[in-house]
Amino acid sequence: MAASMSDVIPPWERDEANPPFVKEKVQAAARKIFERIVGGEYSFGSRLSAERNLADELGMTRTAIRQTLEFLESYGVVVRRPNGGTYVVYKTAASKPSATPKPVDALDIKGIVESASPFEMSVVCSLLEPEMVRLATLYMSVRDLNDLRGLLNEIEAIVAGAEKFALLEKQFLMKIAEGTHNRLLITMYRIVGEVRCQPHWLATRVQSLSPQRISESQKRLRSLYEALESRDIEGAAEFMKLIIANNQEDLMYSP
């Protein structure tokens, strides 16, 4: 969907009050970044390039880039996280929800998946995954556990294949969801899986997976599997929370 005219005009140019005073080159850089967002180069929820890369691309100092990002943040275009990067929070007409809620059979799943922000994903995983493994601990069949062990064996054979690890990790967690035998939960978790398949999410996860990180993640997944196999409900939930925390940390501090 093409951007509307109101999307193309930066919010500070629509501001009837006096905008914060910044140098002309800072406003010019802010407009360039804003145009990339409106043009789809940076989608809602995606992470901007690192400050040093933006400085090189735009021919500016790191200080000027920081001022530019602060300016964009003041207008709700981006949000900056200390030591965690800068994320797009501006929604174009294509990503803004309709004023009238759609009926369930008309939900825009593709739009939801493409526009999910890191914060939204973090909240959903923190709420859903620990309870998901609690149910799986109760309801996984012997066949489910055998299938899960097969995936774990493939995962543990990886030494440095970051992309393969990320995809198998997603399959491993999806297999746990299927082990709940709860169709509604499985459907909900498939949406989470689709978010993880989005190019910018997958690329961020792959970048974080050094051989050492892969080894650490393998151990956590092994511990989770053993808790499921032994029907240790609380242990499985705690290992899942540990996995969530580490994945969130990897997302925040990835290069």
C-alpha angles and dihedrals in degrees: 000000000000118000116258121240090256089056093052094054110076113241093240089060089054092049109113091195120071109279120229111284111256133154118272092247090055091053090046091052091046090054092051092052090044090052090053089053094048090044091056099248087118112033126201109289095016123127120247121232116276116278092251091053093048089049091054093045094049098036094240139126121260088247092056091047090052089052089050093052091046088052092050090047091053088061096046095251096119139007122219124213120199107253088349106086135243123295132197114246098163113111121209121208088268092060101035115104119247116259087236113059114239120239115256093258090056099049112142097231092169091053092047091050094047095046100042109129126217089249093052091047091049092053094046094049092047091053101037110035101057091050090043092059091045089059092042091054088058100040110030110118126219088258091051090052092047090053090047091050089052090055091046090053090054090048093049091052091063118099105169108351098119098174093048090048092051092051094046091046089056091049091048092055091044090053089055089052090051088050090066088067087213107133096199093051091046091053091049091049092050087064089055088050091051090053089053089053093058110114097242092047094047092045092051092049093047092050090055094052108093116166088262092051090048090052092049092048091049090057092050092049090048090053091049092050093049091051090051092047092051091045091240099160099182093040092052091049092050093048089050090052089051091052091049092050093050093046090051090050091050090051093049097047101034113127 
